Amino acid sequence: MNIKSLTAVLTAALALAASSAMARELKLADFQPPTHFVLEQAYKPFADAIAEKTGGEVTVSIFMGGELGPGPAEQYNRAVDGVADIVFGLPGYTASNFPKTLLAELPGVISAETGTAQMLANLDKLSDEYRRVVLLGIWNNAPNLLFMAEKPVHSLEDLKGLKLRVPSRNAGLVVEAWGATPVSMPATEIYNSMQTGVIDGAMIDATALSAFRLAEVTKYVTSGMETTISDFFLVMNRDSFDDLSAEQQKIVLEAGGEAAINGNAAWLAVADKAMADFVATDGKEQITLSPEEAARFNEVSATVVEQVVSEADASGLDARAYVEALQND
């Protein structure tokens, strides 16, 4: 091999090495099962967009089912500590970190259809709560309903003395005001807890009928009242984000916003189908509260909303202004 050919080979090798050194793989962690619809409908488009727009310099590997560590409530800390570069989580699982974020879940604050757009439009108002990470996207699920193992719920009185799983502190306050005993637990534990009678039912959205197989342990689903609407987030380790170039950061943020929109659309569509399948199954029943009974539930919920917003305002969160911003279409 002559000197000219050798130089060309070395130059190409150095270029390849430099390209490999610059490439960055981001690990995305989710505690939900690998069969969950979020993988195909939100994460894969998110990863594809980042790989395509960065020319392959940044890629995303997805780890479902708690592969990077067990415990849904630990997701936020995994992002803070760098166990994963990006994590999916519920702010309600670590509620003390996200009091302003969680105002959106209160009954009547957002709608399932427009809440995600409103939250994305007001991300700047949440910057203090996400200072330890980078907030890539936030979205809401379908409205949380009452899943009951054995006892139908037609009225407030039917809830007296029952134990209901709740996704967050605020949801717990609502359930308690309705007359039941709230029990905090992640979605992954509901099936066994309902099956064994640890809880009588759960507050969760209809996607869980299929995504977590809760249709198998649920006999009745009650709807018709204003209820909580849970929030989800994608957050990124701050050091991992800072290691990216300015252009790569912009691409990741844009992909995060799209993932939020895709996530919301997926949750609503899957919830509709799951509820239709549930109703079509022998021995299953969807109970829609009468207008009079729904008004009773809503009146009680309204007192909780006012209490939470007032307390948050008193603590300096500027809570009412945030709630009003979310409600302005």
C-alpha positions in Angstrom: 0.0 0.0 0.0 1.5 3.4 -1.0 1.6 6.4 1.3 -1.3 8.1 -0.4 -3.6 5.0 0.0 -2.4 4.5 3.6 -3.2 8.2 4.4 -6.7 7.8 3.0 -7.3 4.7 5.0 -6.1 6.4 8.2 -8.2 9.5 7.5 -11.3 7.4 7.0 -10.6 5.4 10.2 -10.1 8.6 12.2 -13.3 10.0 10.9 -15.2 6.9 11.8 -13.7 6.9 15.3 -14.6 10.6 15.8 -18.1 9.9 14.6 -18.4 7.0 17.0 -17.1 9.0 19.9 -19.6 11.8 19.2 -22.6 9.3 19.0 -24.7 9.3 22.1 -27.1 6.6 23.2 -29.9 7.8 25.6 -31.6 5.2 27.9 -35.3 5.7 28.4 -36.8 3.9 31.3 -40.5 3.0 31.9 -41.9 0.7 34.6 -44.9 -0.3 32.5 -44.9 -3.7 30.7 -43.3 -4.1 27.3 -46.7 -4.9 25.9 -48.0 -1.4 26.9 -49.2 0.7 23.9 -47.0 3.7 24.9 -44.0 1.8 23.4 -45.3 1.8 19.8 -47.4 4.9 19.9 -45.1 7.4 21.7 -41.6 6.1 22.4 -40.7 4.6 19.1 -41.8 7.8 17.1 -39.8 9.8 19.8 -36.7 7.7 19.3 -37.0 7.7 15.5 -37.4 11.4 15.3 -34.3 12.0 17.4 -32.2 9.5 15.4 -33.3 10.9 12.1 -32.9 14.6 12.9 -29.5 14.2 14.5 -28.2 12.0 11.7 -27.8 9.1 14.1 -25.6 11.0 16.4 -28.2 10.7 19.2 -30.2 7.5 19.6 -32.7 6.3 22.2 -32.8 2.8 23.7 -36.1 1.9 25.4 -36.2 -0.2 28.6 -39.7 -1.2 29.6 -40.9 -3.2 32.6 -38.6 -1.7 35.1 -35.4 -3.1 33.5 -33.3 -0.3 34.8 -34.7 -0.7 38.3 -37.9 -1.7 40.1 -40.4 0.6 41.7 -42.5 3.1 39.8 -42.2 5.7 42.5 -38.4 5.7 42.0 -38.6 6.8 38.4 -38.0 10.5 39.1 -34.9 9.8 41.2 -33.6 7.6 38.4 -33.5 10.6 36.1 -32.0 12.8 38.8 -29.3 10.3 39.6 -28.5 9.4 36.0 -29.5 5.7 36.3 -31.5 6.5 33.1 -31.1 9.4 30.8 -34.9 9.8 30.2 -37.7 8.4 32.4 -41.5 8.1 32.2 -43.3 8.8 35.5 -46.3 10.2 37.3 -45.7 13.3 39.3 -48.4 12.0 41.6 -46.1 9.2 42.7 -43.7 11.8 44.3 -46.3 14.4 44.9 -44.3 16.5 47.3 -41.9 17.4 44.4 -44.7 18.6 42.1 -47.5 20.5 43.9 -48.1 22.9 41.1 -47.9 20.3 38.3 -50.6 18.3 40.2 -53.1 21.1 40.3 -53.9 20.0 36.7 -55.3 16.7 37.9 -58.0 18.2 40.1 -61.5 17.7 39.0 -62.6 20.4 36.5 -59.2 22.0 35.9 -58.4 20.5 32.5 -60.3 18.4 30.0 -59.0 15.1 28.7 -59.0 16.4 25.1 -57.3 19.8 25.6 -55.4 19.4 28.8 -52.1 18.3 27.2 -52.0 21.3 24.9 -52.7 23.6 27.8 -50.0 22.1 30.0 -47.4 22.2 27.2 -48.3 25.9 26.6 -47.6 26.7 30.2 -44.4 24.7 30.8 -42.6 27.9 31.8 -44.7 28.1 34.9 -43.4 24.8 36.1 -39.7 25.5 35.8 -39.0 25.6 39.6 -40.4 22.1 40.0 -38.2 20.6 37.4 -34.9 22.4 38.1 -33.1 19.1 38.9 -34.1 17.6 35.6 -35.2 18.7 32.1 -38.9 18.4 31.4 -39.2 17.0 27.9 -43.0 16.5 27.8 -46.1 16.3 30.0 -49.5 14.9 29.1 -52.8 13.8 30.7 -54.6 10.5 30.5 -58.3 9.8 30.1 -60.4 10.7 33.1 -59.9 8.4 36.1 -62.9 6.3 36.8 -63.9 4.0 39.7 -63.1 0.4 39.1 -64.9 -1.9 41.6 -64.1 -5.5 42.2 -67.5 -6.6 43.6 -69.6 -3.6 44.8 -71.4 -1.4 42.4 -71.2 2.4 43.1 -74.4 4.4 42.2 -74.1 7.0 44.9 -71.8 8.6 47.5 -73.4 6.4 50.1 -72.1 3.3 48.3 -68.5 4.4 48.9 -68.7 4.5 52.6 -66.1 2.3 54.3 -64.6 1.1 51.0 -60.8 1.2 50.3 -59.9 2.7 46.9 -56.5 2.9 45.3 -55.6 6.4 44.3 -52.7 7.6 42.0 -51.8 10.7 44.1 -52.4 12.8 47.2 -54.9 15.1 45.5 -56.9 12.1 44.2 -56.8 10.8 47.7 -58.3 14.0 49.1 -61.1 13.7 46.5 -61.8 10.0 47.3 -61.7 10.7 51.1 -64.2 13.6 50.6 -66.5 11.1 48.7 -66.5 8.9 51.8 -64.0 6.2 50.9 -60.6 5.4 52.3 -57.8 6.2 49.9 -54.9 3.8 49.4 -51.8 5.0 47.6 -50.2 2.4 45.2 -48.8 2.3 41.7 -50.8 0.9 38.9 -48.7 -2.2 38.7 -50.0 -3.4 42.1 -53.7 -2.9 41.6 -54.5 -6.2 40.0 -53.3 -8.3 42.9 -54.7 -5.9 45.5 -58.1 -6.1 44.0 -58.0 -9.8 43.4 -57.0 -10.5 47.0 -59.4 -8.0 48.6 -56.7 -5.7 49.9 -58.6 -2.9 48.2 -62.3 -2.7 47.1 -61.6 -0.8 44.0 -59.3 1.7 42.2 -59.4 5.2 40.8 -57.6 4.9 37.4 -58.3 5.5 33.7 -60.0 3.0 31.3 -56.7 2.1 29.5 -55.8 0.1 32.6 -58.6 -2.4 31.8 -56.4 -3.7 29.0 -52.9 -2.4 29.7 -52.9 -3.8 33.2 -55.5 -6.4 32.7 -57.8 -4.9 35.3 -60.9 -6.0 33.4 -60.2 -9.4 34.8 -60.7 -8.3 38.4 -63.2 -5.5 37.8 -66.9 -6.1 37.8 -68.2 -2.5 37.7 -66.9 0.8 36.4 -68.6 4.0 37.6 -68.4 7.2 35.6 -70.4 10.4 35.1 -68.9 12.7 37.7 -66.1 15.2 37.3 -63.0 13.3 38.4 -59.2 13.5 38.5 -57.1 13.3 35.4 -53.6 12.0 36.0 -50.5 13.6 34.5 -47.5 11.8 33.1 -44.1 13.2 32.3 -40.9 12.5 30.4 -37.9 14.0 32.2 -34.2 13.9 31.4 -31.1 13.8 33.5 -29.7 17.4 33.4 -26.1 16.3 32.8 -27.1 14.0 29.9 -29.0 17.0 28.4 -26.1 19.4 28.9 -23.8 16.9 27.1 -25.8 17.4 23.9 -25.1 20.2 21.4 -27.6 23.1 21.3 -29.1 21.8 18.1 -29.4 18.3 19.6 -31.1 19.7 22.7 -33.6 21.5 20.5 -34.4 18.2 18.6 -34.9 16.3 21.9 -37.2 18.9 23.3 -39.3 19.0 20.1 -39.5 15.2 20.1 -40.5 15.3 23.8 -43.4 17.6 23.0 -44.5 15.4 20.1 -44.3 12.3 22.4 -46.6 14.1 24.9 -49.2 14.8 22.2 -48.9 11.2 20.9 -49.2 9.9 24.4 -52.3 11.8 25.1 -53.9 10.7 21.8 -53.0 7.1 22.5 -54.4 7.1 26.0 -57.7 8.5 24.9 -58.1 6.1 22.0 -57.1 3.1 24.0 -59.4 4.1 26.9 -62.4 4.3 24.5 -61.7 0.9 23.1 -61.0 -0.7 26.4 -64.3 0.6 27.9 -66.2 -0.6 24.9 -64.7 -4.1 25.2 -65.4 -4.1 28.9 -69.1 -3.2 28.4 -69.4 -5.9 25.8 -68.2 -8.6 28.2 -70.7 -10.8 30.0 -70.9 -10.0 33.7 -69.3 -6.5 33.4 -71.2 -3.2 33.8 -70.5 0.4 33.3 -72.5 2.5 35.7 -73.2 6.1 34.7 -74.3 8.2 37.6 -77.6 10.0 37.3 -77.3 13.8 36.8 -78.5 14.4 40.3 -76.0 12.0 41.8 -73.2 13.3 39.6 -74.0 16.8 40.9 -73.6 15.6 44.5 -70.1 14.1 43.7 -69.1 17.3 41.9 -70.2 19.5 44.7 -68.0 17.6 47.2 -65.1 17.6 44.7 -65.4 21.4 44.3 -64.7 21.9 48.0 -61.5 19.8 47.7 -60.3 21.8 44.6 -60.8 25.1 46.4 -59.0 23.8 49.5 -56.0 22.5 47.5 -55.7 25.7 45.4 -56.1 28.0 48.4 -53.4 26.1 50.4 -51.1 26.1 47.4 -51.6 29.8 46.9 -50.9 30.4 50.6 -47.6 28.5 50.2 -46.5 30.9 47.5 -47.1 28.7 44.4 -49.3 31.2 42.5 -51.6 28.3 42.1 -54.8 30.0 41.1 -53.1 31.9 38.3 -51.7 28.5 37.0 -55.2 26.9 37.2 -56.7 29.8 35.4 -54.0 29.6 32.7 -54.8 25.9 32.1 -58.5 26.7 31.8 -58.1 29.5 29.2 -58.5 27.8 25.8 
